[in-house]
Amino acid sequence: MEFLISFTLLTFVITATAQVIIHSFFAKRKAEINSKIAELASLKLEYFKSLPYEDEELNEGHKSESLKGNASLQIYKRSWKIQDISSNLKKVEIEVSSQTEPRKKTRLVLFISRELGF
């Protein structure tokens, strides 16, 4: 009888530990995806900030690309839309999402001014 009780308690402890490990694995995976999405959006934003106002890359339009994560099987979609607000102001919208987690998105907006130089 004592063996049965100790075996049952041990089973509950092992099951609880396994659930915690599985939960932490999924939380880590989601955090890595969120971090990579933010990194990809930030890199594109910094790229656009470094361009001169008249550069062809800053012409009005909508573009997108697919990117693969460094050491993972994740595929990310990065899209950007450039809009001329006025002759001296452009609006750049950058959106990055994971194809396996499409609800996870990061969207950044950058305004570039000819007069201010950024």
C-alpha positions as CSV (number, residue, x, y, z in Angstrom):
1,M,0.0,0.0,0.0
2,E,2.8,2.4,0.8
3,F,4.5,1.6,-2.5
4,L,1.2,2.4,-4.3
5,I,0.9,5.8,-2.6
6,S,4.5,6.7,-3.1
7,F,4.3,5.7,-6.8
8,T,1.2,7.8,-7.3
9,L,2.9,10.8,-5.7
10,L,6.0,10.3,-7.8
11,T,3.8,10.1,-10.9
12,F,2.1,13.5,-10.1
13,V,5.5,15.1,-9.5
14,I,7.0,13.9,-12.7
15,T,3.9,14.9,-14.7
16,A,3.9,18.4,-13.2
17,T,7.6,18.8,-13.9
18,A,7.1,17.6,-17.5
19,Q,4.3,20.2,-18.0
20,V,6.4,23.0,-16.7
21,I,9.3,22.0,-19.0
22,I,6.9,21.9,-22.0
23,H,5.3,25.2,-21.1
24,S,8.7,26.9,-20.7
25,F,9.9,25.5,-24.1
26,F,6.9,27.0,-25.9
27,A,7.3,30.3,-24.0
28,K,11.0,30.4,-25.1
29,R,10.0,29.7,-28.7
30,K,7.5,32.5,-28.7
31,A,10.0,34.9,-27.2
32,E,12.6,34.0,-29.8
33,I,10.0,34.6,-32.6
34,N,9.0,38.0,-31.1
35,S,12.7,39.0,-30.7
36,K,13.5,38.0,-34.3
37,I,10.5,39.9,-35.7
38,A,11.5,43.0,-33.8
39,E,15.1,42.7,-35.0
40,L,14.1,42.3,-38.7
41,A,11.8,45.3,-38.5
42,S,14.4,47.4,-36.8
43,L,17.1,46.5,-39.3
44,K,14.9,47.6,-42.2
45,L,14.0,50.8,-40.4
46,E,17.6,51.6,-39.8
47,Y,18.4,50.8,-43.5
48,F,15.8,53.3,-44.7
49,K,17.0,55.9,-42.2
50,S,20.5,55.7,-43.7
51,L,19.3,56.4,-47.2
52,P,19.4,59.9,-48.7
53,Y,15.9,61.4,-49.2
54,E,16.1,61.2,-53.1
55,D,17.2,57.5,-53.2
56,E,15.3,55.2,-55.5
57,E,14.6,52.8,-52.6
58,L,12.4,55.5,-51.1
59,N,10.2,55.8,-54.1
60,E,6.5,55.4,-53.4
61,G,5.3,51.8,-53.5
62,H,4.7,48.5,-51.6
63,K,7.3,45.7,-51.5
64,S,7.7,42.5,-49.5
65,E,10.2,39.7,-49.0
66,S,10.5,36.4,-47.2
67,L,13.4,35.8,-44.8
68,K,14.6,32.7,-43.1
69,G,15.7,32.7,-39.5
70,N,19.4,32.2,-38.8
71,A,19.5,28.8,-37.0
72,S,15.8,28.0,-37.2
73,L,13.2,26.8,-39.6
74,Q,11.1,29.9,-39.2
75,I,10.2,31.9,-42.2
76,Y,9.4,35.6,-41.8
77,K,7.6,38.0,-44.1
78,R,8.7,41.6,-44.1
79,S,6.8,44.1,-46.1
80,W,7.0,47.9,-46.4
81,K,5.0,50.6,-47.9
82,I,6.4,54.0,-48.8
83,Q,4.0,56.9,-49.3
84,D,4.8,60.5,-50.3
85,I,2.9,62.7,-47.8
86,S,4.2,65.9,-49.4
87,S,7.2,67.1,-51.4
88,N,9.3,67.1,-48.3
89,L,7.8,64.2,-46.2
90,K,7.7,60.5,-46.7
91,K,5.9,57.8,-44.6
92,V,7.5,54.4,-44.4
93,E,5.5,51.6,-42.8
94,I,7.3,48.3,-42.1
95,E,5.5,45.2,-41.0
96,V,7.2,41.9,-40.1
97,S,5.4,38.6,-39.1
98,S,6.2,34.9,-38.8
99,Q,4.6,32.6,-41.3
100,T,4.1,30.0,-38.6
101,E,2.7,32.5,-36.1
102,P,0.8,35.0,-38.4
103,R,-0.9,36.7,-35.4
104,K,2.5,37.8,-34.1
105,K,3.4,41.0,-35.9
106,T,5.5,44.1,-35.4
107,R,4.7,47.3,-37.3
108,L,6.9,50.3,-37.3
109,V,6.3,53.7,-39.0
110,L,9.0,56.1,-39.9
111,F,8.5,59.6,-41.2
112,I,11.4,61.0,-43.3
113,S,11.7,64.7,-43.8
114,R,13.8,66.3,-46.5
115,E,14.1,69.5,-44.5
116,L,15.3,67.9,-41.3
117,G,17.5,65.4,-43.1
118,F,16.1,62.3,-41.4
